[in-house]
Amino acid sequence: YDIDTLNLITLSFGGYFFNTATTSMQNITMTDKSGLLLYQYNEIGRNPKYQYFDFNGKIDYQHLTHRKGEALTFSYLLSTTNQENSSSVSYEDKINFPLSYDSLSNRSNLNFYEHTFQFDWTRPFAQKHKVEMGLKYILRQNFSKTLYEYNNGVNDNTHFNHITNIGAAYAEYSFNSKKWGARAGLRYELAHLKGRYPDSDKPSFSSFIPDLVPTLSLSYKINDANTLKLNYATRINRPGISYLNPAEEGSPTSVNTGNPNLKSVRHNSLKLSYMLIKPKFNLNTSVSYEFSNNVLTSYNYVKDNVVYRTYDNIGNRHNLDINAYLQWN
């Protein structure tokens, strides 16, 4: 909605929903190294309800000043996700079955809310120069409840809350002339993560994670048809509640669990691009290298003949990409 020539309000929203039901059956056999049977059974799984709902909405207010190119923008973003799961497992045709129960049921509910407030200011000056500055605050709230009921009378109820507060400030300078273009920016982020177990005697945990995120790009226009560009960037990914949730779930032979002590993953990338534009011929090629030394990775370990699967920041990722795009009319 254009209030007038200097003020604009923009509203957008979307989302999706699905519900699934599944049934499965598998045969499990465990042997020792010599092939001697340790135990064997059939596992019947029923999942009558897995429901997922996602909604997001955003509102922006932009104010233009009488200086050409200067703008102030205020934004608010809301994101929500809800997951509900209901399932049961029973064990049949058991030989040396290692557990004291032969059926269990599971109910879980995960809720995610994210509120983002942002302010941006853009101001050109001296024809070829421009500065951009901004502030951002993000509140992420994750709530999960997981209940396991076993037919031997034992119940396992895990209630886990995970709250993340992120504050960020950035500044960026750009320069553009007929031949040269340059952009340099720096963003500082401070994240406070806190986890607690409202219905348990497990201790709460919290941590502060600071991140300094630089960006840099340089372009050179050889002539009207040829352009070279060099770009360096860093991006941050933080783990979601499904990776952090310490609730254990699985079968007698395998258990899945999260790790509440995970850290944010830092990705670094360097890219060199060349672009050729002709009236009937376009060519765009690039070589890029991306690396990260603390990738979020799953790993397995065995304890008491049970395979446990969890996560940690132990991965290394190195990607070298060569891309070419050609268009001829």
Secondary structure by P-SEA (a helix, b strand, c coil): ccccccbbbbbbcccccccccccccbbbbbbcccccccbbbbbbbbbcbbbbbbbbbbbbbbbbccccccbbbbbbbbbbbbbbbbbbbbbccccccccccccbbbbbbbbbbbbbbbbbbbbbccccbbbbbbbbbbbbbbbbbbbbbccccbbbbbbbbbbbbbbbcbbbbbbbcccbbbbbbbbbbbbbbbbbbcccccbbbbbbbbbbbbbbbbbbcccccbbbbbbbbbbbbbbccccccccccccccbbbbbbcbbbbbbbbbbbbbbbbbcccbbbbbbbbbbbbcccbbbbbbbcccbbbbbccccbbbbbbbbbbbbbcc
